[in-house]
Amino acid sequence: MFSPERIDTGTAVLLSRVPAPAATGALLDLGCGWGPIAIAMALRSPQADVWAVDVNERALALAAANARIADVSIKSASPQDIPEDLRFATIWSNPPIRIGKVALHALLEAWLPRLAPGGSAWLVVAKHLGADSLQGWIADRFAADGLTVRRASTDRGYRVLEVSAARSTTPE
């Protein structure tokens, strides 16, 4: 598990640079670790359903325990436990870059298309760990899916990338 003793610099940059998550709907902390991002989402959007997702069972248990301590409600879950049809209004992530490019791309291919129409994902990535190339890959890979990406911020050697889903073109 990454940075179990404190909030790491990348996560601190993310939390200081992103706008408030959607007030309602489903929110996702992708790769939640011990839960600081999910807890911040739940504190900022108490009416939303916050999902904390990780492949590490110990991380999920710690995220749930820390949410109880913070007196917020989150749903800690393994990726396979998330309903297939669930779409997210907001995704925040300090993605696990060190798992390698192939695994990281597979992770993002699984979750970014699950943005709700008009939703956005915010990713924090160290510049020296490939933030700029990741931005280019997202732009190329997801253009046909109606997702766009931009560099929203740079701070302390990190890039904050915003991935936006097109608004629905279906008449209401």
N, C-alpha and C positions, 0 to 999 in steps of 0.2 A: 504494500500500500504506500502511496506517495505522500510524503510530508505529514506523518501522523501527529507530530508534536505541535504544529503551528500552521497558520495559513501561509502558504508559499507565496513568493513574489508574483508569479503569474496570476494566481487566483486573486490576490489583492488588487492587481491591475484590472482584472476583469470586473470585480465588484465595484471598483471606483469609477469605471468608465462606461458601463452599460446603463441605458435608461431603465426605468422600472419595468419589470416583466408585465405581461398582460394581467389585468386585475382579476379576470376569471378565466375559466377553461383549464385545460391541462398544460402544465409546465414541466419541463424535463431538465434535470441535471444529469448529463451524460458522462458516466465515469465518476460517480459521486464521491468515491473515497470515503472519508469519515463524515462527509456531509456539509461542509461549510457553504457551498453554493446552494444546495437545496434549502438549507436553513435560511439563508439570506432571501431566497425567492419566497419562502413561506412567510417570512416576516414582512416583506414588502407587498405581498399579494395574499392576504389571509383568506380571501374568498375563493382562491384558485385551488385546483388539485395538483399538488406538487409531487412528481415522481422522481425518486432518486434511484438511478440505475447503475449497477456495477456487476462485473462478473465475479468479483471477490466476495464470498459470503461473510468474511470477517468485516470487510468494509461496510456491507449492508447492515450488519448488526450494529456497528459503531455509529453509522448515520442515523439509524432509528433511535439508538440510545441518546445521541447528542440532540436529536430533535425533541425528545421528551424533556431533556434538561432545559432546552431553550423554550419549552412550552409551545411548540408549533406542531402542526400536523403535516407529515410527509408520508408517502408510500414508498418504502424501500423494496426494490424488486430486481430480480435477475432479468436480463433482456427477454428471455423466453416467457416470462410471466406478464409481460405487458400485452394488453389486448391488441391484436393485429390491426383493428380498425381505428384505434385511438390516434388522433392527430393532435399536435402540440402547437399552442399559440406562441410559446416562447421556449427556446432551448438555450441553456447556458452551459458551456463546457470549457474546461481546461483539459483538452483531449490528451490521451496517453501517447504522446508523440514517440516515445522510446520503444513502443511495441513494433515499430518498423513501418515502412511506407505501405506495404501490401496490406497488413492488418489494419492500419489506420484508414486507408482508403475503403476497405470493406466495412469498417465501423461507420464511417460517414455515409457510405452508400446505403446502409441499412436505416439510418436515422434521419438524415436531412430530408429525404422525400416525405417524411412523416410530419413535416410542418403543415399546419392548417393554412388555408388560403389567407394571405395577408400576414402570416406569422413570420417570425424572424429567429434565427439562431445566432448566438454570439459566442465566438471561439477565441480563446487567448492562446497565442503560440509565440515562443521565443523566436526572435529574428534569426539567431544563429542555428536554430533547429529546423529551419525551413519554412517559416511563416509565409514568405513571399512566393515560394514555389507551391505551397499548399493553396494559397489564394488563386494562383493561376490554374491549378488542377481543378479546383472547385468550379471556377468559371467555365472551363472547357467541359468538364464532366456533366454539369447539371444545367447547362444553358437550355437544352431541349426539354428539361423538366420544369421550366419556368422559374428556376432559382437564379438569383443574381448574388454576387458577392462584391464587397467593397472593404477597403481598409478603413475602419471607423476611427482608429486611434493608434498612437504609438507612445509607449511609456516604458522607461527603464529596461529597454532592450526587448520589449514584447510588442507584438501587433495584436490588436483586437479586430477580428474580422466579423462583419455582419453578413449573414446569408439571409436573403429575403425571398419569401414565396410570393408569387403573383397573387393578387386578389382574385377572387372567383369571378369568372365572366358570366356565370349563370344568373339570369334575372331573378330577382326576389319576388 
